[in-house]
Amino acid sequence: MQNTEEKMRHLIDQADFSTQETERLLNLAEDISANMQAYSKKCEGKILATLFYEPSTRTRLSFESAMMRLGGGVIGVASADSSSAAKGESVADTIRMISCYADIAAMRHFKEGAPAVAANISSIPVINAGDGGHQHPTQTLTDLLTIKKCKGGFDNLTIGLCGDLKFGRTVHSLIKSLVRYEGIKFYFISPEELKVPDYIIDEIVRTSGCEYKEVNDMEDVMPELDILYMTRVQKERFFNEADYVRLKDSYILTLDKLKTAKEALAIMHPLPRVNEIAVEIDGDSRAMYFKQAQNGVYIRMALILALLGIENGILEEKHA
Ligand code: NCD
């Protein structure tokens, strides 16, 4: 277990890591992807706890794969029903216990802010693996690694974010990260009901000075895009089934709609996809979403090493 005298680092929100820290983490992930063997014993004797109170395939399994590829062990809960949360245990009590069983924890929770509550009292590093419709910082690290690999960097990119921009936590975190770069232009492509929340527009996008435009139609902006980031309409966040049914097919990307797109467009999606990207696109050289999922393992390996202090010099020391 870590020395709690030092101010421990967690990853709850994109802003927890500076631009420099994020870039060092991306560089480490690139090194890991090129030299996997060199990292295969770095976490021997360490345990990751995955606490997932909402469904997940990629995030949980890529965290577990990451820890196992580092030579560490994994314990965890894969649903709220299979843990003491079902008996009414609080997040605070759970993390107190987990701090005794593991060296680091990744938590996904349906309540916005739950991982932040855990981090406040935890004696081990806590990673937010998605909290309600709020944030998903490790998906953003995965997205940034994918963008870095296919575009070489982040400045001067035109990015179309399409679909459920209201409830899509991956979108919220990605916006928060990309506003830090120069010459970014956003197209927010969504139906009226699923627009980017006002607090993100007012507090993050406007204050950054980034150019942005909210549009309904993806075809109108397609020729300008360097990145098209598609998202699933988040069924589980709707209060009303009828609204979901009305909005679920708002955007379906087909090869036909890509006719005017750039040759070098990167099509991204955090996955799972429902029907918003036609499978005919999977074989197109612009489809990056499966590579994106693969990058999730490398960046999570880098993150575990940085938060456990096994790779020094990635994160700054914070003093209490
Ligand atoms: C995303 C999530 O959980 O927010 N999935 C993921 O972690 N890769 C996106 C989604 O569920 O639509």
Boltz pocket constraint, residues with backbone or C-beta under 6 A from the ligand:
constraints:
  - pocket:
      binder: B
      contacts: [[A, 55], [A, 58], [A, 59], [A, 129], [A, 130], [A, 136], [A, 139], [A, 169], [A, 170], [A, 231], [A, 232], [A, 270], [A, 271], [A, 272]]
      max_distance: 6.0
